Amino acid sequence: MDLVVVSNRVARAKANEPMTGGLAAALLPVVEKSGAIWVGSSGHVRDGAHKDSFAEIESLGAGALALLDLPAAHYGGYYEGFANSALWPALHSRSDLIRVSHDDYQSYREVNAFMARSLMRFRKPNTAFWIQDYHFLALGAEMRDLGVRNPIGFFLHTPWPSRAVMECVPHHRELIEAMLAYDLIGFQTDNDRENFADCLQSDLGLHVENGIATSRFGTSRLATFPIGIDVDGFAAQAQRASSHPDVSRLRRSLHGERLAIGVDRVDYSKGLVNRISAFDRLFEMQPSLKRSVSFLQIATPSRGGIEAYSALQDELAKQVTDVNGRHGEVDWTPIRYLSKGFSQTVLAGFYRAAQVGVVTPLHDGMNLVAKEYVAAQNPIDPGVLVLSKFAGAANELDTALLVNPNDIDGMARAIGMALAMPATERRLRWEAMMAKLRSGTIHQWFAGFIAALEATHLSPDEPSTPEETAVVRPLRSANGAFLH
């Protein structure tokens, strides 16, 4: 079978360019190796006068990248409107930030229908489609309306919230029902999957039995697939990056100080304000740490056209200035705040240089930065991960220092504990986390979902066990190679 992967955002393998988000960074290595066709937005729009919406099709390792110009009339309402001003805040349990109109919802559905029509050029009898993330909740239903009976799977990279939060999204029942057009719906955690099943029961009156829901589309299987990273590949990249000029400059600039690091998009779900407050509190609680440690926060701007994001950027800039003004010295800056992105290679080197990784989102589907920080460490002298218990990664990385990001004093104490932790304990915690990462790599996630999709499509009425899934015949990629 051929495989077509669909997401709003795509990535290219350019070593010196900043990565454009966790989803893209995660999918890049598996698409390159599997030979799949990856379809997504070009980042440009065009009007309806153009017949061919594809701006570019290019090779991507063993696979290919197909870039679409999305319709100009609906892009704003789809992307900044419904996707990121209604769905994103709701999925991260911030119903107070939902700002959306009926026209935004119509644009969201129009773009989903447009993508469905565009995908028809890749449809063959043996094609399977794998749709990614909240931008395309309704894409499967649009494809079914066009007569597609091929396997279609969906994976949600964000959390799925409680029913009470999801009810705040206009048209949420229509969207939840539309999602049942997918043969397989994957989630990051069991809690996300259970929340979705609760929505099916409460909003649609559908009972989920053995992970199977039945609707007018047929049967849909709900399952959990925690996403991973290329552990050994990232570790090797971090080791090589130690000599990168940017990493060398960072090390020299420390003058023997220890370094804590955070890497995030500017987003209210990431807990950045609370994180900066925790360092402010740390220097108040332990003034002896002044001049001996600094915090590097890389905060890539995003979605500046949305009011909540531009307001957050302003708040963070003021907060960093205030904290540095209170605690800084003429030759020491407590908070190093960089409002720009870096390549994966440079970030890997930065992670390895930092004695503490601080990953404290208020709510996150997985958070691959946490996994990357762990993989990047020097096995002889590893750093310590301070991790929010509300990140999906906390289910696996349970030997990190787990914190409540709403508890500022608790975070400050955890960061201080990380800085004081002896080498033996650091190694034990790191080794336990590395074992978890190696048991669930990005390649295992990819192969596991595809095997489950094919098993679901072939036998939709019988739940498969892990043993049954393991022996499903492999799916062929677009170039005819088997996916492993």
C-alpha positions in Angstrom: 0.0 0.0 0.0 1.0 3.6 -0.6 1.1 6.1 2.3 0.1 9.8 2.2 0.7 11.8 5.3 -1.2 15.1 5.7 -0.5 18.0 8.0 -0.9 21.8 8.0 2.8 22.4 8.5 5.6 20.5 6.8 9.4 20.5 7.3 12.4 20.3 5.1 15.7 18.7 6.1 17.9 21.9 6.1 20.4 21.6 8.8 21.0 25.4 9.3 17.4 26.5 9.3 15.1 26.8 12.4 12.6 24.0 12.9 9.0 25.0 12.5 7.4 23.1 15.4 7.2 19.8 17.2 4.9 18.0 14.7 7.1 18.9 11.7 10.3 17.9 13.5 8.8 14.6 14.6 7.5 13.6 11.2 10.5 14.6 9.1 12.8 11.6 9.9 10.1 9.0 9.4 8.8 10.5 6.1 12.3 10.7 4.8 13.0 7.0 5.6 9.5 5.5 4.8 9.1 6.9 1.3 5.7 8.4 2.2 4.2 11.4 0.4 3.8 14.3 2.8 1.1 16.9 1.9 0.8 20.2 3.6 0.5 24.0 3.3 3.2 25.9 1.3 2.6 28.9 3.6 1.2 30.8 0.7 -2.4 31.4 -0.5 -4.0 31.9 -3.9 -7.4 32.7 -5.3 -9.8 30.3 -7.0 -8.7 31.2 -10.5 -5.8 28.7 -10.4 -6.8 25.2 -11.3 -3.8 23.4 -9.8 -3.4 24.2 -6.1 -0.1 22.4 -5.8 2.8 25.0 -5.8 5.6 22.5 -5.5 6.4 18.8 -5.3 9.9 17.8 -4.3 11.8 14.8 -3.1 12.3 14.3 0.7 14.8 11.5 1.3 13.1 8.3 0.1 9.7 10.2 0.1 8.2 13.3 -1.3 6.9 16.6 -0.2 3.7 18.1 -1.9 3.1 21.7 -1.0 -0.4 23.3 -1.4 -1.3 26.9 -1.8 -4.5 27.2 0.4 -7.5 29.3 -0.7 -6.9 33.0 0.2 -10.6 33.7 0.9 -10.7 31.2 3.7 -7.1 30.8 5.1 -7.4 33.5 7.8 -10.7 32.2 9.1 -9.4 28.6 9.0 -5.9 29.1 10.5 -5.9 32.2 12.8 -9.6 31.9 13.3 -11.2 28.6 14.1 -8.0 26.4 14.3 -6.0 28.7 16.6 -8.6 30.9 18.3 -11.1 28.2 19.0 -9.7 24.7 18.8 -6.2 25.4 20.2 -7.3 27.2 23.4 -10.0 24.6 24.0 -7.7 21.7 23.4 -5.3 23.2 26.0 -8.2 23.8 28.5 -8.2 27.6 28.0 -11.9 28.1 27.1 -11.6 31.7 28.4 -9.4 32.5 25.3 -11.8 31.2 22.7 -12.6 34.0 20.2 -14.3 32.8 17.0 -17.1 33.6 14.6 -19.5 31.5 12.5 -17.6 32.6 9.4 -14.4 31.2 10.9 -16.0 27.8 11.3 -17.3 28.0 7.7 -13.7 28.8 6.5 -12.3 25.9 8.6 -14.7 23.5 6.9 -14.0 25.0 3.4 -10.3 24.5 3.8 -10.9 20.9 5.0 -13.0 20.3 1.9 -10.4 21.9 -0.3 -7.7 19.7 1.1 -9.9 16.6 0.6 -10.4 17.5 -3.1 -6.6 18.1 -3.5 -5.8 14.7 -2.0 -7.7 13.0 -4.8 -4.8 13.2 -7.1 -2.9 10.8 -4.8 -5.7 8.3 -4.3 -5.1 4.8 -5.7 -6.8 1.6 -4.7 -3.9 0.7 -2.4 -3.4 4.2 -0.8 -3.7 4.8 2.9 -4.1 8.3 4.3 -2.7 9.5 7.7 -4.1 12.9 8.8 -2.3 14.9 11.5 -3.6 17.2 14.1 -6.4 19.7 15.0 -6.3 21.6 11.7 -8.0 18.7 9.9 -10.6 17.2 12.3 -13.2 17.2 9.5 -10.9 16.1 6.7 -11.8 12.4 6.9 -15.5 13.2 6.6 -14.9 15.4 3.6 -12.9 12.6 2.0 -15.7 10.1 2.7 -18.2 12.4 1.1 -16.0 12.3 -2.1 -16.3 8.5 -2.1 -13.0 7.6 -0.5 -13.1 4.1 1.1 -9.4 3.7 1.6 -8.0 3.5 5.1 -7.8 6.9 6.8 -6.2 7.4 10.2 -5.9 10.5 12.3 -3.5 11.4 15.1 -4.0 14.3 17.5 -0.7 15.9 18.7 -2.4 18.1 21.3 -4.3 17.1 24.4 -8.1 16.4 24.2 -9.8 18.3 27.0 -12.7 17.4 29.3 -16.2 17.4 27.9 -17.0 20.6 29.8 -14.2 22.5 28.0 -15.0 21.0 24.6 -18.6 22.1 24.9 -17.4 25.7 24.7 -16.3 25.2 21.1 -19.0 26.2 18.6 -20.1 23.3 16.4 -18.2 20.9 18.6 -20.8 18.1 18.1 -20.5 18.3 14.3 -16.7 18.1 14.5 -16.7 15.2 16.9 -19.1 13.3 14.7 -17.0 14.1 11.6 -13.9 12.6 13.3 -15.7 9.3 13.3 -15.1 9.1 9.6 -11.5 8.0 10.5 -10.9 4.3 10.8 -8.3 4.9 13.6 -8.1 7.9 15.9 -4.8 8.2 17.9 -4.1 10.1 21.0 -0.9 11.0 23.0 -2.2 9.7 26.4 -4.8 7.4 27.8 -6.4 10.4 29.5 -6.9 12.2 26.1 -8.4 9.0 24.7 -10.8 8.7 27.6 -11.8 12.3 27.4 -12.7 11.8 23.7 -14.7 8.7 24.5 -16.6 10.7 27.2 -17.5 13.3 24.6 -18.8 10.6 22.3 -21.0 9.2 25.1 -22.3 12.6 26.3 -22.6 14.6 23.1 -23.5 11.9 20.5 -24.9 9.1 22.8 -22.4 6.6 21.4 -20.9 3.9 23.6 -17.3 3.0 23.2 -16.6 -0.7 23.7 -13.1 -2.2 23.6 -11.9 1.0 22.0 -14.5 0.8 19.2 -17.2 3.4 18.4 -19.9 2.8 15.8 -21.4 5.7 13.8 -23.0 6.4 10.5 -19.5 6.1 9.0 -19.0 2.6 10.3 -16.6 1.8 13.1 -13.7 3.9 14.5 -11.0 2.6 16.8 -9.6 4.8 19.6 -6.1 4.1 20.7 -3.1 5.7 22.4 0.2 6.2 20.6 2.7 8.3 22.6 5.0 10.0 20.1 8.8 9.6 20.5 12.0 10.9 18.9 14.9 9.4 17.0 16.8 8.8 20.3 20.2 7.6 19.1 20.2 10.0 16.1 19.5 13.0 18.3 22.1 11.9 20.8 24.7 11.6 18.1 23.7 15.0 16.7 24.1 16.6 20.1 27.6 15.2 20.5 28.7 16.5 17.1 27.1 19.9 17.8 29.4 20.5 20.8 31.9 22.0 18.4 29.4 24.1 16.5 30.4 27.8 16.5 27.1 28.9 18.2 27.5 26.3 20.9 31.1 27.1 21.5 30.2 30.8 21.8 27.5 30.0 24.4 29.9 27.9 26.5 32.6 30.6 26.4 30.0 33.3 27.4 29.1 31.4 30.6 32.6 32.0 32.3 32.1 28.9 34.4 28.4 29.6 35.3 25.9 26.8 35.1 23.1 27.0 32.5 19.4 26.1 32.6 17.6 26.1 29.3 14.0 26.3 28.0 13.0 26.1 24.3 9.4 26.9 23.3 7.2 28.7 20.9 5.6 31.8 22.5 2.3 30.3 23.5 0.2 30.6 26.6 0.1 26.8 27.0 3.9 26.6 27.6 3.8 28.3 31.0 6.5 30.8 30.2 5.3 33.6 32.5 5.3 31.1 35.4 8.7 29.8 34.5 10.3 33.2 34.5 8.6 33.9 37.8 10.1 30.6 39.2 13.6 31.9 38.4 12.8 35.2 40.0 11.7 33.4 43.1 14.8 31.1 43.0 17.2 34.0 43.2 15.1 35.4 46.1 15.1 32.0 47.9 18.8 31.2 47.2 20.7 34.4 46.6 23.9 32.3 46.7 23.0 31.1 43.2 23.3 34.6 41.8 26.2 34.9 39.4 26.6 31.1 39.4 23.7 30.2 37.1 21.8 31.8 34.3 18.6 30.7 32.4 18.5 30.7 28.6 14.9 30.9 27.3 14.6 30.5 23.5 11.1 31.7 22.7 10.2 31.7 19.0 7.4 34.1 18.2 4.2 32.5 16.7 0.7 33.6 15.6 1.4 37.2 16.2 -1.8 38.1 14.4 -3.8 36.7 17.3 -4.4 39.1 20.2 -3.6 36.6 23.0 -0.2 35.9 21.5 0.9 39.4 20.9 -0.2 40.3 24.4 1.9 37.4 25.8 5.0 38.5 23.9 4.7 42.0 25.4 4.1 40.5 28.9 7.2 38.3 28.6 9.5 41.1 27.4 8.5 43.3 30.3 8.8 40.4 32.8 12.3 39.5 31.7 13.4 43.1 31.9 12.0 43.4 35.4 13.7 40.2 36.7 17.0 41.1 35.1 16.7 44.6 36.6 16.2 43.2 40.1 18.8 40.5 40.1 21.3 41.3 37.4 24.8 42.7 37.7 27.0 44.6 35.2 28.7 41.4 34.3 25.9 38.9 34.8 22.4 38.5 33.2 20.1 36.1 35.1 17.7 35.6 32.2 18.9 35.3 28.6 15.8 35.7 26.5 16.1 35.1 22.7 13.1 35.7 20.6 14.2 33.7 17.6 14.5 30.1 16.4 17.6 27.9 15.9 18.3 24.8 13.8 17.9 21.3 15.4 21.7 20.9 15.3 22.3 24.1 17.3 19.5 23.3 19.7 20.9 19.8 20.3 24.3 21.4 21.2 22.6 23.9 23.5 20.7 21.1 25.3 24.0 19.2 25.9 25.6 22.4 27.3 22.8 23.0 29.9 22.9 21.4 33.3 19.1 21.8 33.7 16.4 21.5 31.1 13.2 23.3 32.1 10.0 22.1 30.4 7.0 23.4 32.3 3.9 23.7 30.1 0.6 24.3 31.7 -0.8 21.6 29.4 0.9 19.8 26.5 0.1 16.8 24.4 3.6 15.3 24.6 6.4 17.9 24.5 9.3 16.6 22.5 11.7 19.2 23.8 11.7 17.2 27.1 12.7 14.0 25.2 15.3 15.8 23.1 16.9 17.4 26.2 17.3 13.9 27.8 18.7 12.4 24.6 21.2 15.2 24.1 22.9 14.7 27.5 26.5 13.5 28.1 26.1 10.0 29.6 29.0 10.6 32.0 27.8 14.0 33.3 24.1 14.3 32.4 21.9 17.3 33.2 18.6 17.2 35.1 15.1 17.6 33.5 12.6 19.7 35.4 9.3 18.7 33.8 5.6 19.7 34.2 3.4 16.9 35.4 0.8 18.2 32.9 3.0 17.4 29.8 2.3 14.0 28.1 6.0 13.2 28.4 5.6 13.0 32.2 3.9 9.7 31.8 7.1 8.2 30.5 9.9 10.4 32.0 8.8 9.9 35.6 12.4 10.1 36.9 12.5 13.7 35.9 11.8 16.3 38.7 8.1 16.6 38.1 6.5 19.9 39.0 3.2 21.7 39.1 3.8 24.8 36.8 1.2 26.7 38.8 3.3 26.3 42.0 6.0 29.0 41.5 7.8 28.2 44.8 7.6 24.5 44.0 9.2 25.1 40.7 11.9 27.3 42.2 12.8 24.6 44.7 12.9 21.9 42.0 15.3 24.0 39.9 17.5 24.5 43.0 17.4 20.8 43.7 18.4 20.1 40.1 21.4 22.4 40.4 22.5 20.7 43.6 21.9 17.1 42.5 25.0 14.8 42.8 26.4 13.1 39.7 25.4 9.6 40.8 21.7 10.5 41.2 21.8 12.5 37.9 23.1 9.4 36.0 20.5 7.1 37.6 17.6 9.3 36.7 19.0 9.9 33.2 19.6 6.2 32.5 16.0 5.4 33.5 14.6 8.1 31.2 16.8 6.9 28.3 15.5 3.4 28.7 11.9 4.8 28.4 12.9 6.8 25.3 14.5 3.8 23.5 11.3 1.7 24.2 9.2 4.2 22.3 11.1 5.9 19.4 9.6 7.9 16.6 10.0 5.0 14.3 8.2 2.6 16.6 5.4 5.2 16.9 5.1 5.5 13.1 5.2 1.8 12.4 2.8 1.0 15.3 0.2 3.5 14.1 0.4 2.3 10.5 0.1 -1.4 11.5 -2.9 -0.6 13.7 -4.5 1.4 10.9 -4.3 -1.5 8.5 -5.5 -3.9 11.1 -8.4 -1.7 11.9 -9.4 -1.2 8.2 -9.2 -5.0 7.5 -10.9 -6.1 10.7 -13.0 -3.1 12.0 -15.2 -5.1 14.3 -12.6 -7.0 16.3 -10.2 -5.2 18.7 -6.6 -6.2 18.0 -4.2 -7.1 20.8 -0.6 -5.9 20.8 0.4 -9.5 19.7 -2.0 -9.3 16.7 -0.8 -5.9 15.7 2.8 -7.0 15.7 2.2 -9.6 13.0 0.1 -7.5 10.6 1.7 -7.6 7.2 3.8 -4.4 6.6 2.4 -1.4 4.7 4.2 -0.4 1.6 5.3 3.2 1.2 4.8 5.3 -1.9 8.0 4.1 -3.6 7.1 0.4 -3.0 9.5 -0.1 0.0 8.1 -1.8 3.1 7.6 0.4 6.2 9.4 -1.1 9.2 
